[in-house]
Amino acid sequence: MRIAIASDHAALDMKAALVDWLQEAGHEVSDLGPMTADSVDYPDFGYKLAEEVASGRAERGVALCGSGIGISMAVNRNPACRCALVSEGLSAKLAREHNDANVIAMGARLVGIEIAKDCLDVFLKTPFGGDRHQRRVDKLSAPQVEGTSA
Protein backbone atom coordinates (compact mmCIF):
# COMPACT_ATOMS: atom_id res chain seq x y z
CA MET A 1 0.00 0.00 0.00
CA ARG A 2 1.16 3.57 -0.68
CA ILE A 3 1.15 5.47 2.61
CA ALA A 4 2.02 9.13 3.22
CA ILE A 5 3.10 10.19 6.70
CA ALA A 6 3.67 13.62 8.20
CA SER A 7 4.12 15.09 11.65
CA ASP A 8 5.20 18.13 13.54
CA HIS A 9 8.36 18.38 15.64
CA ALA A 10 6.67 16.83 18.70
CA ALA A 11 6.04 13.56 16.85
CA LEU A 12 9.31 13.32 14.90
CA ASP A 13 10.55 10.22 16.75
CA MET A 14 7.23 8.42 16.43
CA LYS A 15 7.12 9.24 12.72
CA ALA A 16 10.60 7.80 12.18
CA ALA A 17 9.71 4.59 14.04
CA LEU A 18 6.46 4.17 12.08
CA VAL A 19 8.19 4.83 8.73
CA ASP A 20 10.67 2.02 9.48
CA TRP A 21 7.92 -0.32 10.70
CA LEU A 22 5.73 0.33 7.63
CA GLN A 23 8.62 -0.17 5.22
CA GLU A 24 9.58 -3.44 6.95
CA ALA A 25 5.97 -4.56 6.43
CA GLY A 26 6.37 -3.95 2.69
CA HIS A 27 4.52 -0.66 2.30
CA GLU A 28 5.68 2.17 0.05
CA VAL A 29 6.05 5.14 2.40
CA SER A 30 6.29 8.80 1.52
CA ASP A 31 7.73 10.76 4.46
CA LEU A 32 6.47 14.33 4.03
CA GLY A 33 8.46 15.70 6.94
CA PRO A 34 9.64 17.36 8.93
CA MET A 35 13.14 15.93 8.84
CA THR A 36 14.58 17.80 11.84
CA ALA A 37 13.41 18.55 15.38
CA ASP A 38 13.19 22.29 14.66
CA SER A 39 9.81 23.75 15.61
CA VAL A 40 7.29 23.66 12.75
CA ASP A 41 3.59 24.42 12.30
CA TYR A 42 1.45 21.27 12.17
CA PRO A 43 -1.11 22.77 9.71
CA ASP A 44 1.57 23.00 7.02
CA PHE A 45 2.29 19.29 7.27
CA GLY A 46 -1.37 18.35 7.68
CA TYR A 47 -2.26 20.20 4.46
CA LYS A 48 0.64 18.55 2.63
CA LEU A 49 -0.51 15.12 3.81
CA ALA A 50 -4.12 15.82 2.84
CA GLU A 51 -3.04 16.77 -0.68
CA GLU A 52 -1.11 13.50 -1.08
CA VAL A 53 -4.18 11.47 -0.13
CA ALA A 54 -6.69 13.62 -2.03
CA SER A 55 -4.60 13.43 -5.22
CA GLY A 56 -4.37 9.65 -5.04
CA ARG A 57 -0.58 9.66 -4.72
CA ALA A 58 -1.14 7.90 -1.37
CA GLU A 59 -3.88 5.40 -0.57
CA ARG A 60 -3.75 6.14 3.15
CA GLY A 61 -2.23 8.78 5.40
CA VAL A 62 -0.74 8.93 8.89
CA ALA A 63 -0.86 12.30 10.67
CA LEU A 64 1.07 12.83 13.90
CA CYS A 65 1.56 15.72 16.29
CA GLY A 66 1.83 16.12 20.05
CA SER A 67 -1.85 15.45 20.71
CA GLY A 68 -3.01 14.44 17.22
CA ILE A 69 -5.78 17.02 17.45
CA GLY A 70 -4.30 19.93 15.54
CA ILE A 71 -2.93 17.96 12.61
CA SER A 72 -6.21 16.01 12.27
CA MET A 73 -8.07 19.32 12.03
CA ALA A 74 -5.71 20.47 9.28
CA VAL A 75 -6.11 17.24 7.29
CA ASN A 76 -9.89 17.37 7.58
CA ARG A 77 -9.98 20.80 5.88
CA ASN A 78 -9.62 18.86 2.63
CA PRO A 79 -13.05 17.45 1.68
CA ALA A 80 -11.45 14.34 0.14
CA CYS A 81 -9.93 13.36 3.49
CA ARG A 82 -11.56 11.65 6.40
CA CYS A 83 -8.99 11.81 9.19
CA ALA A 84 -9.78 10.01 12.44
CA LEU A 85 -7.97 10.73 15.69
CA VAL A 86 -7.46 7.38 17.42
CA SER A 87 -5.79 6.18 20.59
CA GLU A 88 -6.46 2.44 20.59
CA GLY A 89 -7.27 -0.36 18.17
CA LEU A 90 -11.06 -0.28 18.42
CA SER A 91 -11.30 3.37 17.40
CA ALA A 92 -8.94 2.64 14.47
CA LYS A 93 -11.14 -0.30 13.41
CA LEU A 94 -14.37 1.68 13.61
CA ALA A 95 -12.82 4.65 11.79
CA ARG A 96 -12.24 2.38 8.78
CA GLU A 97 -15.29 0.14 9.09
CA HIS A 98 -17.92 2.83 9.72
CA ASN A 99 -16.36 6.06 8.44
CA ASP A 100 -14.07 4.89 5.60
CA ALA A 101 -11.29 7.00 7.15
CA ASN A 102 -8.37 7.38 4.76
CA VAL A 103 -6.08 9.10 7.27
CA ILE A 104 -5.31 8.12 10.85
CA ALA A 105 -4.10 10.69 13.40
CA MET A 106 -2.36 10.00 16.69
CA GLY A 107 -0.74 12.05 19.43
CA ALA A 108 2.88 11.19 20.17
CA ARG A 109 2.56 12.65 23.67
CA LEU A 110 -0.49 10.49 24.40
CA VAL A 111 0.05 7.17 22.59
CA GLY A 112 3.11 4.94 22.94
CA ILE A 113 4.82 3.47 19.91
CA GLU A 114 3.47 -0.07 20.41
CA ILE A 115 -0.12 1.18 20.65
CA ALA A 116 0.52 3.40 17.62
CA LYS A 117 1.71 0.37 15.65
CA ASP A 118 -1.36 -1.60 16.74
CA CYS A 119 -3.70 1.24 15.74
CA LEU A 120 -1.99 1.57 12.37
CA ASP A 121 -2.01 -2.20 11.75
CA VAL A 122 -5.75 -2.41 12.48
CA PHE A 123 -6.41 0.72 10.40
CA LEU A 124 -4.60 -0.69 7.36
CA LYS A 125 -6.20 -4.15 7.59
CA THR A 126 -9.82 -3.14 8.20
CA PRO A 127 -12.07 -2.74 5.16
CA PHE A 128 -14.87 -0.20 4.89
CA GLY A 129 -18.19 -1.78 5.85
CA GLY A 130 -20.20 0.05 3.18
CA ASP A 131 -23.95 -0.61 3.25
CA ARG A 132 -25.70 1.72 5.71
CA HIS A 133 -22.45 3.59 6.34
CA GLN A 134 -21.97 4.67 2.71
CA ARG A 135 -24.79 7.24 2.82
CA ARG A 136 -23.23 8.87 5.87
CA VAL A 137 -19.73 8.87 4.43
CA ASP A 138 -21.04 10.49 1.22
CA LYS A 139 -22.44 13.33 3.31
CA LEU A 140 -19.01 14.06 4.79
CA SER A 141 -17.78 15.38 1.42
CA ALA A 142 -20.97 17.32 0.64
CA PRO A 143 -22.37 18.68 3.90
CA GLN A 144 -26.05 19.57 4.01
CA VAL A 145 -28.21 19.80 7.09
CA GLU A 146 -31.41 17.81 6.67
CA GLY A 147 -34.61 19.51 7.71
CA THR A 148 -33.45 23.05 6.99
CA SER A 149 -34.45 25.31 4.14
CA ALA A 150 -32.10 27.38 2.04
C-alpha angles and dihedrals in degrees: 000000000000108000128182119203131189137166144166125250093276092062099039095114093047090049092052092049092048093047090055093045093049093048091049087054089056101257124140104238128197110198106205094185165180098221098188135046092246112128113269137173113258094213090065091057094040091055091047091051092047091053091052091053096040092051092051094242086120126035093204137013137214117205120190135180136142095288100007089232102098097044091046089054090051093049092048091058085080108079091213091061129080105189118185123197107219136177104178140023099267094057089048090051094048092045089061099034099046105020104030088229111193095187129048122204127198137174115237091203091053107035125054121226096255092052089045090054091048092050091048093046092052091044093053095045100045117092124214110265095219115183111085091006095060094072091054094046090051089057091056091070095042108035118202126157111230117226096029128106126225 
